[in-house]
Amino acid sequence: MRPPRQSFRPSIAVILCATVGVAVVLGGCADAQRREAEEAAKDTFACQLDGQRLVMKFDAGEARLLMPDGDRVVLYQVPMGSGIRYTNGNLDLRGKGMELQLVRNGTPTQLLECQPYLPPK
């Protein structure tokens, strides 16, 4: 005859330790994701163009734009004596400091209203 099976019943301490361990791991992941988002947001600006949102990310010699219609545009830096200029031949981004303006096929748009991009919490 076989002895009766014993079921495993973890103690409250084991359950508590496991719960705390999972919370620490998940909290560490959340912190890493937050730091990653903050790092990605560096040199990124959210702007208003004709009442619509435009996002710009500046990186080594280029500006990557996410246009209001969802198109992605890459502009390449052109040396300037004063201020900045990025272009791809059809679209230019020009300005000084936060006074930036897009020029489409030679026609300037209104000044962009930009501020540093803040990643969602």
Phi, psi and omega per residue, in radians:
M1 nan 2.402 -3.141
R2 -1.470 2.590 3.055
P3 -1.274 2.639 -3.142
P4 -1.123 2.531 3.117
R5 -1.216 2.468 3.035
Q6 -1.822 2.339 3.112
S7 -1.543 2.573 3.130
F8 -1.479 2.128 3.087
R9 -2.150 1.863 -3.129
P10 -1.172 2.547 3.125
S11 -1.320 2.896 3.116
I12 -1.025 -0.674 -3.121
A13 -1.104 -0.711 3.128
V14 -1.143 -0.766 3.131
I15 -1.116 -0.756 3.133
L16 -1.100 -0.784 3.118
C17 -1.077 -0.739 3.133
A18 -1.130 -0.736 3.132
T19 -1.104 -0.787 3.118
V20 -1.111 -0.725 3.121
G21 -1.053 -0.776 3.115
V22 -1.116 -0.734 -3.136
A23 -1.112 -0.689 3.125
V24 -1.146 -0.768 3.134
V25 -1.102 -0.805 3.142
L26 -1.160 -0.661 3.092
G27 -1.115 -0.703 3.087
G28 -1.114 -0.671 3.098
C29 -1.144 -0.715 -3.141
A30 -1.123 -0.728 3.101
D31 -1.105 -0.739 3.136
A32 -1.121 -0.711 3.122
Q33 -1.160 -0.680 3.128
R34 -1.137 -0.792 3.114
R35 -1.096 -0.684 3.113
E36 -1.100 -0.748 3.122
A37 -1.149 -0.696 3.116
E38 -1.149 -0.693 3.117
E39 -1.146 -0.723 3.129
A40 -1.155 -0.478 -3.110
A41 -1.398 -0.199 3.110
K42 -1.076 2.490 3.140
D43 1.036 0.458 3.097
T44 -2.058 2.415 -3.093
F45 -2.283 2.470 3.032
A46 -1.813 2.207 -3.065
C47 -2.195 2.809 3.032
Q48 -1.919 2.238 3.098
L49 -2.254 1.941 -3.096
D50 0.925 0.701 3.098
G51 1.398 0.070 3.138
Q52 -2.053 2.713 -3.074
R53 -1.443 2.378 3.087
L54 -2.305 2.275 -3.141
V55 -1.968 2.314 -3.129
M56 -2.161 2.345 3.066
K57 -2.140 2.145 3.126
F58 -1.709 2.321 -3.135
D59 -2.539 2.951 -3.051
A60 -0.623 1.642 3.037
G61 1.349 0.154 3.127
E62 -2.579 2.791 3.025
A63 -2.170 2.201 3.105
R64 -1.819 2.207 -3.084
L65 -1.996 2.401 2.953
L66 -1.877 1.875 -3.036
M67 -1.323 2.796 -3.139
P68 -0.976 -0.527 -3.137
D69 -1.485 0.047 3.113
G70 1.667 -0.141 3.101
D71 -1.195 2.527 3.061
R72 -1.839 2.300 -3.086
V73 -2.250 2.381 3.068
V74 -1.960 2.235 3.089
L75 -2.024 2.528 -3.080
Y76 -1.909 2.431 -3.059
Q77 -1.187 2.405 3.086
V78 -2.053 2.292 3.139
P79 -1.051 2.390 3.139
M80 -2.325 2.622 3.071
G81 -1.228 -0.628 -3.118
S82 -2.556 2.361 -3.141
G83 1.457 -2.859 -3.116
I84 -2.183 2.718 2.981
R85 -2.638 2.237 3.043
Y86 -2.208 2.465 -3.107
T87 -2.619 2.789 2.945
N88 -2.264 0.229 -3.138
G89 1.735 -0.631 3.114
N90 -1.794 -0.560 -3.059
L91 -2.241 2.299 3.083
D92 -2.062 2.551 2.960
L93 -2.060 2.100 -3.074
R94 -2.284 2.699 3.031
G95 2.708 -3.007 3.139
K96 -2.435 2.256 -3.122
G97 1.061 -2.214 3.140
M98 -1.700 0.083 3.073
E99 -1.581 1.529 -3.064
L100 -1.973 2.621 -3.139
Q101 -2.517 2.428 3.023
L102 -1.602 2.502 3.067
V103 -2.188 2.012 -3.140
R104 -1.812 2.071 3.120
N105 0.822 0.762 3.087
G106 1.497 -0.113 -3.130
T107 -1.813 2.015 -3.135
P108 -1.255 2.542 3.027
T109 -1.627 3.122 3.030
Q110 -1.158 2.861 3.094
L111 -1.102 2.492 3.107
L112 -1.402 2.474 3.035
E113 -1.760 1.798 -3.021
C114 -2.048 2.656 3.005
Q115 -2.593 2.740 3.127
P116 -0.973 2.436 3.140
Y117 -1.290 2.336 3.063
L118 -1.962 2.103 3.141
P119 -1.181 2.634 3.118
P120 -1.100 2.603 -3.122
K121 -1.471 nan nan
